[in-house]
């Protein structure tokens, strides 16, 4: 196996662990996991929009 493939395997294993951890934290409820991820995505997009698009930084809130 080449070096690039090994890096991908390691990154995939790390991502798999994160997914397993998220599911375990939500009692293996897929809907709860999806809701959490959507809330996180919404929060990040609002923060990015507020801070950068509107020209405000976090310390100016």
C-alpha positions as CSV (number, residue, x, y, z in Angstrom):
1,X,0.0,0.0,0.0
2,X,1.3,3.5,-0.9
3,X,1.8,6.3,1.5
4,X,-1.2,8.2,0.2
5,X,-3.5,5.2,0.8
6,X,-2.1,4.8,4.3
7,X,-2.9,8.5,5.1
8,X,-6.4,8.0,3.8
9,X,-6.9,4.9,5.9
10,X,-5.8,6.7,9.0
11,X,-8.0,9.7,8.3
12,X,-10.9,7.4,7.6
13,X,-10.3,5.5,10.9
14,X,-10.3,8.8,12.8
15,X,-13.6,9.9,11.1
16,X,-15.1,6.5,11.8
17,X,-14.2,6.9,15.5
18,X,-15.9,10.3,15.6
19,X,-19.0,9.0,13.9
20,X,-19.2,6.1,16.4
21,X,-18.7,8.4,19.3
22,X,-21.5,10.8,18.1
23,X,-23.9,7.9,17.7
24,X,-23.0,6.4,21.1
25,X,-23.5,9.8,22.7
26,X,-27.0,10.0,21.2
27,X,-28.0,6.4,22.1
28,X,-27.6,5.2,18.5
29,X,-30.5,7.5,17.5
30,X,-29.8,8.5,13.9
31,X,-32.4,11.3,14.0
32,X,-30.7,12.9,17.1
33,X,-27.3,12.7,15.4
34,X,-28.7,14.4,12.3
35,X,-30.4,17.1,14.3
36,X,-27.1,17.7,16.2
37,X,-25.1,18.0,13.0
38,X,-27.7,20.3,11.4
39,X,-27.7,22.6,14.5
40,X,-23.9,22.7,14.4
41,X,-23.9,23.5,10.7
42,X,-26.5,26.3,11.2
43,X,-24.5,27.7,14.1
44,X,-21.3,27.8,12.1
45,X,-22.9,29.4,9.0
46,X,-24.5,32.1,11.2
47,X,-21.2,32.8,12.9
48,X,-19.2,32.9,9.7
49,X,-21.9,35.1,8.1
50,X,-22.1,37.4,11.0
51,X,-18.3,37.8,11.6
52,X,-17.0,37.9,8.1
53,X,-19.7,38.9,5.6
54,X,-21.0,41.7,7.8
55,X,-17.5,42.8,8.8
56,X,-17.9,42.1,12.5
57,X,-15.4,40.2,14.6
58,X,-16.3,38.2,17.7
59,X,-15.0,40.8,20.0
60,X,-17.3,43.4,18.5
61,X,-20.6,41.5,19.2
